[in-house]
Amino acid sequence: MNDRPVRIGVQLAPQHATYAQLRDTVAAIEDLGADIAFNWDHFYPLSGDPDGLHFECWTMLAAWAEQTSRIQLGALVTCNSYRNPDLLADMARTVDHISARGGDAGRLILGIGAGWKELDYVEYGYPFGTPGTRLDALAEALPRIESRWAALNPAPTRSIPVLIGGGGERKTLRIVARHADIWHSFSDVETLERKLGVLQGWCDSVGRDMSEIEISTGDGTLGSLEPIEAQHALGARLFTLGISGLDRDLRQARELVAWRDRMNAA
């Protein structure tokens, strides 16, 4: 795990902006040298005017895949509840192919989680259930996604990385140990340290080498480098900054990219 390079993600919330403005911001995120551009999978803004401008996740990822040429792409994170798992696998495979350039492999990361925003469920007619039932559904969906990828023609361009977001210690981290290439935590330093110990236990239980899982952090408001460096010392290697709609100041993202370059050169 400690041999992995540092990577920087920028999550562009698809809210309170026109699509043309979001498209231009993704281009700027790629130009500044970030490793990954994320959006999110919701149907309404999570901050500001709840009835403000907002766009759908996966159609946007397909457009970003066509628009960009280097940066990796994904949702932080897709809600498992909103799409049949076999359909989601096919969508991910298709976006992965769209993102491939010049014979290179595709650039999609399948970020996925159990879902939590009740308004999305109610307004779009999905059963909300409970955290437990949503996590059980996620555990059932991931093998179906993996099986569908194996059956598709054409196959994905490569083994599509799976990022699982969430920190539940009884269910989520067990799912991470079985299926994730990347685990995204919204934890502070102390919490991250404890949860890494829990994840190690689940990896031992399922026979997984924990070093195969990239540790990702970021609550959307990365500030000073001190907590980031403390998380790095614990093994985190992917750090994501959040920006929203028209708030497209990328100065902090540039600082993080410069920090990444210093860390990877050390």
Beta strands, then each sheet from edge to edge (+ up, - down):
strand 1: 7-13
strand 2: 36-39
strand 3: 72-75
strand 4: 78-79
strand 5: 108-113
strand 6: 162-165
strand 7: 182-185
strand 8: 214-220
strand 9: 236-244
sheet 1: 4+ 5+ 3+ 2+ 1+ 9+ 8+ 7+ 6+
end
